Amino acid sequence: MLTATTTSTRNWLVSSILLLGALITLIACEEPKEIGLAPTTPVGVYYTDTLTINRSTLLLDSVRSNRQSALLIGRYTDPVFGKVSSSAYAQLFLTQQFVIQDANKVDVPAANLIYDSTRLVLNYEYIYGDTAQLQEIVAYPLIDSINTTAHYDIISPAPRYATQPIVKQQFLPLPGTSTRLFFKVDDGYGRKLLSLANTDAAKDNGLLRAKFPGVAIATTSSDKAALLGFVAGTSLIAVYYHTTTDSTARGQGFYFSGGRFNKIAANRMGTPFAQLVPQKPLPSTATADQTFAQPATGVTTKLDFPTLKNLAANNRVAINRADLVITIKQPDNLQFYAPIYLTLGEVDEQNHLRRTTIAGYPQLLPTYLLDRTAGSFSNPQVVSISTRTYTYSFSMGGYLQSILSGLSPNTGLILLAPGNPALFSNGADQTQFLLNNRVWRMILDGKASAKLQVFYTYSS
């Protein structure tokens, strides 16, 4: 490249280059007159992390607990959130017909079936609370059947059940030693289940429910014990038997993978948000600048963005990048841990969760897409916690732009805590996955607990 200090015997070339440079400079100083040239309107790129976020604690008007992946059983006391207890109600479900045949594929007569025993088998999914406390599990046969078409809430009326338990046994919930628990079931109940073999009720779940509506499972533990989550799809009542011609032990499972729901009770007396009522946000100013979230009981933190519109005042704004960083208070007691995953849901002006329906399945609205059509609502943003900083970071550029563009309402977001995203399917009911899958808790302490970091461009 030629420079001012370059020596050359071709002085005419140097002169030509200088002249060309002068012409280019002259042209660049003129106003553009042709399509395709740079605009004269000044454009700036800016950064802000001072947008106001108003935080409040919100109690949802309903918390669906129908067909959750976990059967929640037990009770515990959180020093901040109060007392929580739960019982589970589940139908019996045959994953394969209860047909017993001999070596010649001939049905074995009922007289040739010998009853051995029956067990309630529960597979741990997680535990929340003090596992050192002795618990007593109890199970009762249902009198009323669970409605398979109803969307049960955590406060829905429980089906009637018999007063005599079929399971009553003490145990210590130690998931580190075993992932599966076995409890003895009353033999009278087990013999009745065995009597179903080779009947029509053993081949059709609808007929089975008519005879055996299901069970109610709870504990009589201390309020300071633990809440136990058991995998619904692999927990069951197992009947063991053999035949008069074959002493080999056999078994038949009646699973809890059909209709089911959890009935959860929360006693918030003495908590910072004891006066919380559904759909009426409790501002952080009323709770010492803290807000709270406990998904299984319907308590969540609502975020409002009242100054977002100021970005667009008298200007055309493009959001280049925006991150919402949620920082939660590190728990003092590791028994009460935070959710691994977090997502966001929109609420309307009445603080109802916004939803839409795709192919008959309720879906949450997206929080990061410009596209507001139904097809875009099947993939909400789910982020994991940073265990080093106790933060969750969301990409919010598309969502904020959609508000500034008038595509999305600026009515606020709430924190939701889903279970394992690996269990999520776009063809499934998102509300089942996102709204009440676990018992966790979060505390957002101070203004820095929710912060927007925005890079944006505007032109006047």
N, C-alpha and C positions, 0 to 999 in steps of 0.2 A: 504494500500500500504506500502511495506517495505521501510524504509529509513536508512540512515547511523546511526541514533541514536536509531533504534529499537533494543530492546533486545529480545533474543530468545534462548531457549535451543536447537534449531535445527540449530546449526552452519553449518551443512553440506548443508542446503538449501540455506543459505546466500552465501556460497562459490559457489554453482552451479549457482545462479543468476548472480553473478559478472562475472563468466566465460562466461556465455551466452551473457552478455552485451558486453564483450570484443570482442567476435566473431562477433557480429552484427556490431560493430564499424569498425572492420577490413574489413568486406564485403562491407560496405557503402563507404569505401574509394577507392574501386577498380572501374575501368571503367565497365559500364554495358555491358554484353556480350549476353544478351537474349532479344528477342522481348518482349515489354511490360514494360521494365524498363524505368526509367526517362531518357530523352535525356541529353547528355553532353553539347549541345549548350546552351550558356547563353541566358536567356529570361528576358526582362525588361518590366515593366509597367510604362508608362510615361504620363505626362499631359502637355499640352501647350494651351495657349490662345494668342499666339503671331503670329499665321499664318496671313499673309497679306491678307486683303480683299480690293480690289480696288473698289471704288464706283463711279458710273457715273449716270448722268440723261439721260434717253433714251426716245425718242418719237417713238412709234410703227408706223410701216408703214400703218397699218390699225387697226381700232377699230370697231368691229362689233356691231351694235346696233339693229339688227333684232330680233323681238319677245322678247324683254326684258320684265321683269315682271312689270316694271314701265313705264308709259308715263311721260317723263320729259318735263316740261313746265315752262318757266320763264327765269329770268336772275338775276345775282348777280355779285358783284365785290369783289374779295379777295385781300387784300393788298399785298400778296406775289405772288399769282398765276395769277392775272389779272382778266379780265372780261370773264364770261362764260354765254352763252345763249343757250336755247334749245327750239325746237318746235317738236311736235309729229304728226305723220301721221298714221292713223289707218283705216282699213276696218270696215264695219259694218258686224256683225256676228250674226246669229240666233242660239241660243242654243236650241230653240224649234220652231216648225213651227208656222207661224202667221196665224192660222186658227181659225175663230170665228164662233161658232155654238150656236144654241138656246138650250132650254131644251130638245128638241127631237133629238139632235145631227145632226141637219140640218144646213148647211152653211147659215149664215146670209147674205142676199143680200147687196151689197155696199150701196144702197139707204137707208138702215135701220141703217147705222152706223153714229153716231153723234160724230164729233171731239170735244175734250175738250181742250187739250193743249199738249205741248211737252217740255221735259226738258233734258238738258245735265247733267248727274249725274256723279260726279267724287269722288272717294274714296281715301282719303289720304293714302300714304304709308310712306312718309317722307318729310321733308322740310329742305332746306339748304340755309341759309342766313338770311336776316332781315325780320321777319314776321310783323313788324310794318309799313311796306311800303304798301300803297294802290296799288293794281294791277288791270289791266283791261284784262279780258280774251276775246279772239276772236276765233271763229271757222268758217271755210269755207268749203263748200262741194268740194270734189275732182272732178277734170275733168278726170284725168288719174287714172287708177287703180294701186294699189301696186302689184308688181310681187310676188306671193306667193312662188316661187322657188328661188328668188334672196336672196343673203346674203348682206343686206344693211349695209353700213358703216356710221359712224357719219357724213361723208362729202359727202355721196351719193347725186346725184341730186334729188331734191324734185319733186314729182309729181305736175303737174299743178293743180291749184285750182281756183275756181270762185273768182271774185273780191268783190262780195257782201257777207258780213258775215251773217251767220245764228245765231250766238251768239255774243253779245258784251255787257259786263257787268262788272262793277267795284266791287271789293270785297277786304276784308282783310283776308289774309291766317292765320287763327287762329285754328290750329288743336286741341288745348286743349279744345275748346268749342264744336267741332263737328268733326266727322271723314268723313263726307259726305257733298259735296257741290252740290247745285241745281242751274242751270242757265236756263233762259227761252230761248227756241229755236224758231226761226221764224215760225209762224203758217203756212205759205205757204209750207215750207219744211216739217213740221209735217203732213200736210194734204196729201202730196204726199206719205209719208211713210204709212199713214193709207190706202191709195188707193191700197196698195199691198196686203191687207188682202184677203186670200182665192185664190190668184193667184199662178201661178207656181213659181214666184219669192219669194213668202212667204214660199216656201217649199224646196228651193234649194239655198244654199249660193252662188253658182257660178252664177246663174241667178240674185240673188240679187245684186251682185257686178257689173253686167253689167248695172244695172239701177242706183244703188247708190254705186259708187266706195269707198266712205268713207269720212273722214273729216281730215282737218288740224287744229291743235289746237296750239295756241301760246298766249303770253301776250304782251301788249304794256307798260309794267311796266318800272320803272326807272332802270338804270344799277346797282343801289345799293339796289335792292329789294331781292327777294329770288327765288331759283329754286325749283319747286314743283314736287314731284313724286306722281303719282296716280296709283293705282292698275289697271293694264290693264284688268284683268279677271273679275273684278266686276264693272268697269266703263262702261257707256253706254249712248245711247240716248233712252229715254223712251217716248212712245206715249200713251196718255190717251184718252179714248173714252167711250161711252156707246151706247146702241141701242135704237131704237124707242119703243121697247116693254119692255125694262128693263133699269131703270135709274141708276142702280148700276155701279159705276165707274170701268173700266177695264184698263189694261195696257199691252203694249207689249214692250219688251226690245230688242234693237239692240246693241249688246255688241262690245267692242273693243278687244276681245280675239283672233281675227283672225290675218291676216297679219298686221304688224305694224313696225315702226322703229322710232328712235329719231334722229333728225338732230341737232348736237351740234357744236357750234362755240366757239372758244377760242381766245381771243385777249391777247397775252403775251407781248405786247409792254411795256417796262419799268420793266419787271421782271428780276430776275437774270439769267434766261435761255431763254431770248428773242430770241437768235440766234439758238435755238434748231431746228434741221431738222430731218426728219425721218431716223431711222436706224444708225445714227451717234452719238455715246455716247458722252456726254459732261462731261469730268472728273471733279471730285469734286474740283480739283486744280483751275479750271476756275470759280468756283462759291463759293468762300470763304469757302471751305471745307464742303459745304452742298450739298445734293442731294434731289430730290423732286419726289413726286408721286401724280398724280391726275387721277385716273383710267378712268373716263368717257371721258377725253380728250386725252387719249393715252399716258400721261406722266407717267413714272415709273422710279424706281431706279434699276440699274443693278449692280449685285455683281459678281466680278471675284475673283478666288482663285489661284493666280500665284505661290505661294510657297507651294501648297499642295503636289506637287511631291517630295519636299525635305524630306518629312516624309519617303519616301520609298527608299531613296538613299542608295544603297548597303545593303539593309535589306528587309526582308519579314515583312510586316506590317499588323496587324489586328486592325481595329478600334473597340475599346470596347464600346465607347459611344462618341457622338459628339452632341453638342447643338449650334445652330445658334441663337443668341439673337439679335433681332432688337429693338433698342431704338429710339423712335421718339421724336421730340421736342414737348413739351406740348404747345397747341395753346394758343395764347394770347387772342383770341376772341372765345368763346365757340360756336358762330354761325358756325364756320368752324372747325368741329370736324373730328376726325380720324375714319377710318373704325373699326368696331367691330371685323371683321375677316380678316385674311390675309392668302394667300397661295403663293406658289412659282411656277414659270414656267421656263422651260429651253429655251434658245435661241441658234440658230446655229451661225456659223461663220459670217453670214451676219446680225445677230441680228433679224432674224425672229423667232417668237415663234414656238418651235418644237411642232408638233401635230401628232397624228395618228388617225386612224378611226376604230371604233368597230361597226359592224352592221350598218354602214352608218352614225354613229354619230361621229363628231370630238371630240377627247379627248386630254387632256393635258398629257404630259409625267409625270411619277411619280418623286418625288424628294427625296424619302427615301427608295426605294426598290431596292434590287439587281436584281430582276426579270425585264428584259427589254422586255418581250413578250407583245403582244398587250393586252392580258387579264389583265395585271397588271396595265394598265393605267387608269382604271375607278374609282380610289379612291385616289385622291390627298390629301395630308395632309393639313388640314385647322385648324388654331389655332386662339384663341381669344386674345384680348388685355388684359393686366393687367392694369386696370385703376389707380392702385396705383403707378406703376413705368413707365407706358406708354411703355411697352415692349411686344414683341411677341417672343415666344421661339419655335423653330423647332427642331425636332429630325432628325439629319443629318447623323447618323452613316452609315446606309445602302447606302446612296447616295455617301458619300465620299469614302467608300470602293469600290463601283462600279467604281468610277473614277480610283482609284489606281489599281484596277484589270483589267482595260482596257475595262470594259463593257459600261461605260458612257463617253461621251465626256466632257472635262472640258472647256466648252465654255460660261459658265456663267448662272446665274439665275436672274429672275426679280420678283419684288413684284407685286402681283395681289390681288385685294380686292373683294372677293365674297359677295353675299348677305346672307340671312339666310340659313345656311346649312340644315335646316329642309325642305327647298323647293327643295333640290338637290336629283336627282335620278340617279342611275348608268346607267339607260337605256335612259338617256337624253343627250342633247348636252351640254357638259361642257363649251364650249366657250360661250354659251348663259348665263350660270350661273356665270362664273368666270370673264369675261373680262370687262364688262361694265354695271354692275347692279346698281351701285349707283354713286353719286357724293360725293367724300371724298377727303381729302388731307393729305399728310404726308411730314414732313421735317426730314431728317436724318442729324444731325449736328455733324461733327467731326468723327474721327476714331473710337471712342468708340460706335458709333451708330450702328455698325455692327461688331459683335465679334463671333469668333468660339472658343468654349471650347471643347477640344478634349482629351479623354483618349485613349491611344493606346498601343499596345504591338508589339515588333519587335524581331526578332531573326536573328542573323548574319549568 
